[in-house]
C-alpha cells in the first residue's frame, strides 16, 4: 500500500512538471508592477522551487544604517522580512506594499511615519489607545463624570465662540463663570448630544 502511494506521488510530480514544461503560461503568475517592469527573467528574483528570498531582494535594494534612511523607511535597516510587506505580480498599477506593523520595533513612534491627527493632545504613545493590526479603538471607556479635563481631548466647536450663541448659553445657566472649557456644565459624559440645560437654544 505504501509503495503504491509513493508511486502515485512520484507520478503526480512528474505529470505536474511535464504540464509546467509544456504549458509555458502556467508559470506566469501575472504582470509585474511599474517598479519592476524592466526585469526580464524570473531567476532574477526567484530561485526555482524555492521562490523569492530576502537575499534576492537585497541584490537590488540596499539599505544602510538607520542614519542614512529617511524616517519613513528607517525600519528597512533590518534587511529582512521583505515578503511580509511586499507582493508582486498584481499588474502594472498595483501597489506592491502592504505594511505589517507587527514587524516594527516597539520603540518606534507612530508619529515618525504618521501625521498626528490629535495634534499632540494624547501624547506620543499612540498604542495606548490604538492597535497595530487595526487602527480602530476598541473598548474605549470615557473618564468618569467627575473628570474636569475635557479640553485635553475635546475642542469646543466654532459656534461656542460666537457672541450671540454664547449669550444664549449664559442666559440658561445659573453660573456666569461658565466657559468653553467647562464642557461638563452643559454636556453629559455618556452621550455628548445629551445636554443638561433645560432651555432651548
N, C-alpha and C positions, 0 to 999 in steps of 0.2 A: 504494500500500500504506500509506504514511504517512498519507495523507488519510483512508483507511478506518479506521485505528486511532484517529486523532483524533476522528473522527465517533462511533466506538463509545464512546470515553471520555466525550465530551460527553453522549451518550445515557444512559450509566450514571449520570452525575452527576445528570441531570435526573430519571431514574427513581427514584434514591435519595432525592432531595429531595422528590419527589411522595409517595413512600412515607412519609417522615417527616411530611409535612404532613397526610396522610390518616389515618395511624396514630399518633395522639397518644401512646399509651403506649410507642411505640418509643423516644422520647426521655426516658423515665423510668428512670433507672439504679437506682432504689431509694429507700426512705425515708431521711430524714435522722436523725442522732443526736439525742438529747435536747438536747444543747447548741445545736443549730441548728434545732430544730423550729419555731421562730417565723418562720423565713424562708419567705416565700410565693412569691416569684418567682425563677426560675432566673437572671435577669440580675443579681440582687444579688451573685452570686458568679461567674457565668460570663459570658464575652464570647463571643457567637456565633462558632462555627467556630474559636475560639482556646482555649477552656477557661478554667480558673481561673488567676489570676496572683497573685503576692505582693502586688501593689498592691491587688487586690480584698480580700484577707485583711486588709490593714492599714487598710482603711477602717473596720473594726470593732475589730480587735485592735491596740492601740497599745502599743509598748514604748519606754520612755525610755532613760535611761542605765543602765549596769550598777548603779550605786549605788541606783537606785530599784526594782530587781528582787530577788526572793528568790533565794538561791544556786541553788536547784533549776532555775530557768529563766533564769539570768543570760545564757546564750548567745543568748537571743532578741533581745538588743540588736542583732544583725546585721541584723534586719529583712529577711531573705531566706531562700530555700530552704524556705518553708512546706510545700510539697507533697512534699518529700523525707521528711518525718516524719508528715504528717497526711493522712488519706484519709477522705472522706465517703461517704454512701450505702450504709452497711453495716447500717442498721437502727437502731432507737431505742436498743438496748442495746449497740451496737458501741463499741469503744474506738477513737477516731479517731487516736490517737497511736502511731506506730511509730518508735521512736528510731533515728536513724542517727548513731552515734558518730563516723563518719569525717568528719563536718562540723565537729566541735568543734575549738577551739583546742588545740594540743598542750600548752600550758602549763596548761590547766585540770586540776586534780587530781581524780581519780576520787572521792576521799572528800568532795569538795564536794557531791556528789549521792548517793553510795552509802555505806552503812554498811560500815565496815571489819571484815570477818569475822575477820581475823587479829589484830585488836586491837593494831595497830601493830608486830607482830613483824617484818614485812618492810619497814618504812619506808613512804614515801608514794608511791613510783613503782610503781604497780600494773602499768603497761605493761611493766615489766622482765620480768614473768612472763606476764601475761595479754595476749591480743589484744584488739582493739577490736571486730571483727566477730563474734568468738566468745569467750566468757569462759573456755572450756576451755584449760588449759595444755598446749601441745603440746611434745613433745620435752624434757620436764624431765629434767635429769640430777642425781642426788644428789651432794653433795660427796664427795670421796674418803674411804676408810676411816679415814685418819689425822685427819680433821676432828674437833675436840673442842668444837664449838659446837652440839650437838644441841638444847639447851634454847632456842636462839634461835628455832627453828621449832616444836619439839615440846614438848608439855606432858605430864608423866607422868600416867597415868590415876589415878583416885581410889584404886584398890586399892594403889598403890605407897606410899601414905601411911598405910596401916593397919598398926599394930604387928605383928600376927600374921603378915600376909603378908610384911612386910619382914624379920622374924626368919628366915623360911624362906629368903629370898634370901641373907641373910648366912651361913647355915649352909653353903651350897653354894659360897661364894666364898672364894678364898684370901686376898683382902684384906678388911679390916674397914672401910676408909675409903670404900667404895662408897656412892654417894648417888643420889637420884632424878635428879640432873642428869648423872650419868655413864652415859648410855644405852649407850655403846659397850661397857661392861663385860659386858653381857648380850645385847645385840642386834647383829645384823649389818646393814650398810648396805643391801645389795641386797634383803633381804627382812626386814621388821620382825618378822614372825611367827617367823623362824628365830632361836632363842635359842642362845647359846653354852654356857650351863651344861649340865652332864651330869645334874644331879639333877632329879627330878620335883617340881613344886610341889604 
